[in-house]
Amino acid sequence: MERIDLEKAKIIAKNKGLKPGNVKGTKGVQFTKGNNDRLVVIDWDQFEAILKERKLAIYESGGWMKIMKA
């Protein structure tokens, strides 16, 4: 897996119909299509702030993205 920046993640997410999401009641983040009751769609600024706060990074391989510790 290759670490990618937020701008590349935004492009991949847009192409796949994904949005940044926050797991309700936690500081967990993931990508969502917006139809999951456990996730709240958030804006990219909030998503980036949580990534920085939790020292997380976005990794990509073959079009799949994963959020992991940096």
Contacts in CASP RR format, 6 or more apart in sequence:
PFRMAT RR
TARGET T0000
AUTHOR 0000-0000-0000
METHOD contacts of the structure
MODEL  1
MERIDLEKAKIIAKNKGLKPGNVKGTKGVQFTKGNNDRLVVIDWDQFEAI
LKERKLAIYESGGWMKIMKA
1 59 0 8 1.000
1 60 0 8 1.000
1 61 0 8 1.000
1 66 0 8 1.000
2 59 0 8 1.000
2 60 0 8 1.000
2 61 0 8 1.000
3 57 0 8 1.000
3 58 0 8 1.000
3 59 0 8 1.000
3 70 0 8 1.000
4 12 0 8 1.000
4 58 0 8 1.000
4 59 0 8 1.000
4 60 0 8 1.000
4 65 0 8 1.000
5 58 0 8 1.000
6 44 0 8 1.000
6 47 0 8 1.000
6 48 0 8 1.000
6 51 0 8 1.000
6 58 0 8 1.000
8 60 0 8 1.000
9 58 0 8 1.000
9 60 0 8 1.000
9 65 0 8 1.000
10 44 0 8 1.000
12 18 0 8 1.000
12 60 0 8 1.000
12 63 0 8 1.000
12 65 0 8 1.000
13 19 0 8 1.000
13 20 0 8 1.000
13 31 0 8 1.000
13 65 0 8 1.000
16 31 0 8 1.000
16 63 0 8 1.000
17 33 0 8 1.000
18 31 0 8 1.000
18 32 0 8 1.000
18 33 0 8 1.000
19 31 0 8 1.000
19 32 0 8 1.000
19 33 0 8 1.000
19 34 0 8 1.000
19 41 0 8 1.000
20 29 0 8 1.000
20 31 0 8 1.000
20 32 0 8 1.000
20 41 0 8 1.000
20 42 0 8 1.000
20 43 0 8 1.000
20 44 0 8 1.000
20 46 0 8 1.000
20 47 0 8 1.000
21 29 0 8 1.000
21 30 0 8 1.000
21 31 0 8 1.000
21 32 0 8 1.000
21 34 0 8 1.000
21 39 0 8 1.000
21 40 0 8 1.000
21 41 0 8 1.000
21 42 0 8 1.000
21 47 0 8 1.000
22 28 0 8 1.000
22 29 0 8 1.000
22 39 0 8 1.000
22 40 0 8 1.000
22 42 0 8 1.000
22 46 0 8 1.000
22 47 0 8 1.000
22 50 0 8 1.000
23 29 0 8 1.000
23 30 0 8 1.000
23 38 0 8 1.000
23 39 0 8 1.000
24 38 0 8 1.000
24 39 0 8 1.000
24 40 0 8 1.000
27 50 0 8 1.000
27 53 0 8 1.000
27 54 0 8 1.000
28 50 0 8 1.000
28 54 0 8 1.000
29 42 0 8 1.000
29 47 0 8 1.000
29 50 0 8 1.000
29 51 0 8 1.000
29 54 0 8 1.000
29 56 0 8 1.000
29 67 0 8 1.000
30 39 0 8 1.000
30 67 0 8 1.000
31 65 0 8 1.000
32 39 0 8 1.000
32 41 0 8 1.000
34 41 0 8 1.000
50 56 0 8 1.000
51 57 0 8 1.000
51 58 0 8 1.000
51 67 0 8 1.000
55 69 0 8 1.000
55 70 0 8 1.000
56 67 0 8 1.000
56 68 0 8 1.000
56 69 0 8 1.000
56 70 0 8 1.000
57 67 0 8 1.000
57 68 0 8 1.000
57 69 0 8 1.000
57 70 0 8 1.000
58 65 0 8 1.000
58 66 0 8 1.000
58 67 0 8 1.000
59 65 0 8 1.000
59 66 0 8 1.000
59 67 0 8 1.000
59 68 0 8 1.000
60 66 0 8 1.000
END
